[in-house]
């Protein structure tokens, strides 16, 4: 057995178990049993369970990016279209209507209950992801707001998407099965969140323009004749 294949087997075995049981309740022995390796292999390849968990998170992120890659936008793609594509991408990565890959469950477990392992995930994945969204927002607004407002807008858009993952079961209990199946699939949700978010952004853009015009008028009135 090659070292590389043993390490890969451990990671692929550990990911679903961590996703199901969490870091604390997962034991090294059950991972080794699932991977068909001895206990010493964990220390040899990863040092300890904590590093194995961190690497499993990184693998989950990499696999999810490969499964649902970011669109390659050409220069003629409008900011509005980019926003819709971003929302659809996020929903496809986190909301699954039927079976749910272990990668999603593990990443969302870390989102809901962060550990120290979340820090590299934040810096290398979540923060760049948010930055891309805020750059789209800047394009739509044709103006760069203060960072705290940009963050609020970004988290509001992401929060709408997360709601349908975190509260999916509750939502399905509040509406009819036909409505849930026909009107709450990913494409419909993407369209709704896009239209709702775009309407809010256009309202903000109009208020920015109004403020700039008002400031210009005040300045003109202050200029001596």
C-alpha positions, 0 to 999 in steps of 0.5 A, spaced: 500 500 500 502 506 497 503 512 502 499 516 498 493 511 497 493 510 504 493 518 506 487 519 501 483 513 504 483 516 511 481 522 508 475 520 504 473 515 510 474 521 515 470 526 511 463 522 512 464 520 519 466 527 521 460 530 517 455 525 521 458 525 528 462 532 528 469 532 531 468 531 538 464 524 537 468 521 532 474 517 534 480 515 530 479 508 531 472 508 527 476 512 522 482 507 521 476 501 521 473 505 515 479 506 511 482 499 513 489 502 516 492 501 523 491 507 528 499 509 527 497 511 520 493 517 523 499 520 526 504 518 520 500 522 515 496 527 519 500 528 526 493 528 530 486 528 529 485 535 529 489 536 523 486 530 520 479 534 521 482 540 518 485 536 512 478 533 511 475 540 511 480 542 506 478 536 501 470 538 502 471 545 500 476 542 494 471 537 492 465 542 492 468 547 488 470 541 483 463 539 483 460 546 482 465 550 479 465 558 479 463 560 472 468 563 467 465 570 466 466 574 459 467 581 459 460 582 456 457 579 462 453 584 466 453 585 473 446 583 474 447 577 470 454 576 475 449 576 481 444 571 478 450 566 477 453 567 484 446 566 487 445 560 483 452 557 484 451 558 492 445 555 492 447 549 488 453 548 493 449 548 499 442 546 498 441 539 495 433 537 494 434 530 494 441 526 497 446 531 500 453 530 499 458 529 506 462 535 503 456 539 504 454 537 511 461 537 513 462 544 511 455 547 514 457 543 520 463 548 521 459 554 519 454 553 524 459 551 530 466 553 528 472 550 531 479 552 530 479 549 523 475 554 521 480 559 520 484 557 514 477 555 511 475 562 512 481 565 509 482 561 503 475 560 501 469 564 505 473 571 505 475 570 498 468 568 496 465 574 500 470 579 496 467 576 489 460 577 491 462 584 494 465 586 487 459 584 484 455 589 488 460 595 487 459 594 480 451 594 480 452 600 485 457 603 481 459 606 487 464 603 493 460 603 500 464 603 506 466 596 508 461 595 513 455 596 509 458 592 503 459 586 508 452 587 510 449 587 503 454 581 502 451 577 508 444 579 507 444 576 500 448 570 503 443 569 508 437 568 504 441 562 500 443 559 507 436 560 510 433 555 505 438 550 507 438 551 514 430 552 515 429 547 509 425 542 513 421 547 517 419 551 510 417 544 507 412 543 513 409 550 512 407 549 505 404 544 501 408 539 498 406 541 491 408 548 492 415 546 495 416 541 490 414 546 484 416 553 487 422 551 491 427 548 487 434 551 486 432 554 480 426 558 482 430 560 489 435 563 485 431 567 481 427 569 487 433 571 491 436 575 485 430 579 483 429 581 491 436 582 492 437 586 485 431 590 487 434 592 494 441 594 490 437 598 485 434 602 491 441 603 494 443 606 487 438 611 487 439 613 494 446 614 492 445 618 486 440 622 490 445 624 495 450 626 490 445 630 486 443 633 493 450 635 495 452 638 488 446 642 489 448 645 496 455 646 493 452 650 487 448 654 492 454 656 496 458 658 490 458 666 490 455 669 484 
